[in-house]
Amino acid sequence: MIPFIDLKTQQERIRSKVEERIKVVLDHGQYILGPEVKELEKQLSVFSNSQYVLCCSSGTDALLLALLGLKLKPGEGVIVPAFTFASSAEVMPLLGAIPIFIDVNPNTYNIDHEKLDDALNTATRSGIKVKGIMPVGLFGQPSDMHKINYFAKIHGLWVLDDAAQSFGAQFDDKPVGSLCDVTATSFFPSKPLGCYGDGGALFTNSSEIYEIANSCHVHGMGKKRYEYERIGINARISTIQAAVLLEKLAIFPSELIKRQTAADLYNKHLKKFNLGIQLPMLHPQTTSSWAQYTIVLPKHINRDQLQKDLSTRNIPTAVYYPIPLNEHKPYKHYPVAGNTLPVTNFLSRNVLSLPMHPYLNEDDIINITSNINELITNN
Ligand SMILES: Cc1ncc(COP(=O)(O)O)c(C=O)c1O
């Protein structure tokens, strides 16, 4: 079976260095907020060109801490795409706030900035005061941040980028993490920059957002230990995960190049066939960290059957995401911009993600794409 994500080959590449790093942690014994956490935050700050970096327990907690830092209040609204993972929206109701679901662009699968006005109008009609926008860099490609930041500025909104999948990418030659008010990412093992457990980080140039998030990630702690300034949670990253990430970060730039090569090879080999498949499209100002290589199948293809047939040929695939968020039980009652999400509905029925990782070689890609060709052509 071709691995959908190959963490094993990567581990072989860095195993001895990771073991050394973990040994150092075992020796000093500072398992929580040890020196590796600060070292990682420093390195991530340089990598992302973001002044403040706070490492924490997961991407979801990074989003929650960011919303706390932005002082989101119960009843206030945040515009978020419906074509995303649950974490993007779940953090709002956790604070009593309201997700306003918006449609995505059919080419980039990211927030459709032309529908931001609809989202604001829909919220206003429901009596909801919108405070911010949460674009999601789906599958590794950042959203059109110029358009989103501009809209946010004229309407007095903040922007929180959910970059769980797009960390490592760039927009207009600037790294994800430095593109808007706050950015959150995930270090879940399968993410482009993943650890060996749960982890995440928040990026901002605002000392106020950073200080609130930093305090909230240790129970709302104040300047002194056991003195609390606000209600918080426990959202610390483990020192061992920070140690692992230091070695992962060291090879991350080379892995990003390898991911781009794999994506180029997919494009080259899929373009040879006339299958009516939509290949991933990048906005001209973006690069992608290629968390996923996701194609859109023509409507007449039975996606379930294709997945089953590929699986019997040892080719795993995945569907991100089969049901728009607004159609799930806990989200059904939240507003939908313009009351309709045609692109989200279409994509959720037709997208298919193919194996993607830095260690895919051209033979693997020829194998995957020729099997797709054979199965669709003989359909
Ligand atoms: C778009 C998006 N946002 C947020 C998250 C949450 O990250 P974590 O699993 O680290 O909490 C994920 C993880 O899958 C994600 O894909």
The ligand as an SDF file (V2000), in Angstrom:
LIG
                    3D

 16 16  0  0  0  0  0  0  0  0999 V2000
   -8.4220   23.4720    8.9650 C   0  0  0  0  0  0  0  0  0  0  0  0
   -8.0760   22.9430   10.3240 C   0  0  0  0  0  0  0  0  0  0  0  0
   -8.2440   23.7370   11.3930 N   0  0  0  0  0  0  0  0  0  0  0  0
   -7.9420   23.3310   12.6240 C   0  0  0  0  0  0  0  0  0  0  0  0
   -7.4400   22.0610   12.8650 C   0  0  0  0  0  0  0  0  0  0  0  0
   -7.2040   21.6350   14.2660 C   0  0  0  0  0  0  0  0  0  0  0  0
   -5.9310   21.2060   14.5770 O   0  0  0  0  0  0  0  0  0  0  0  0
   -5.6920   20.1790   15.7780 P   0  0  0  0  0  0  0  0  0  0  0  0
   -6.0960   18.8310   15.3020 O   0  0  0  0  0  0  0  0  0  0  0  0
   -4.2280   20.2800   16.0380 O   0  0  0  0  0  0  0  0  0  0  0  0
   -6.5010   20.6280   16.9280 O   0  0  0  0  0  0  0  0  0  0  0  0
   -7.2380   21.1950   11.7840 C   0  0  0  0  0  0  0  0  0  0  0  0
   -6.7250   19.8430   12.0090 C   0  0  0  0  0  0  0  0  0  0  0  0
   -7.0340   18.8880   11.3560 O   0  0  0  0  0  0  0  0  0  0  0  0
   -7.5650   21.6450   10.4780 C   0  0  0  0  0  0  0  0  0  0  0  0
   -7.4000   20.8540    9.4080 O   0  0  0  0  0  0  0  0  0  0  0  0
  1  2  1  0
  2  3  1  0
  2 15  2  0
  3  4  2  0
  4  5  1  0
  5  6  1  0
  5 12  2  0
  6  7  1  0
  7  8  1  0
  8  9  2  0
  8 10  1  0
  8 11  1  0
 12 13  1  0
 12 15  1  0
 13 14  2  0
 15 16  1  0
M  END
$$$$
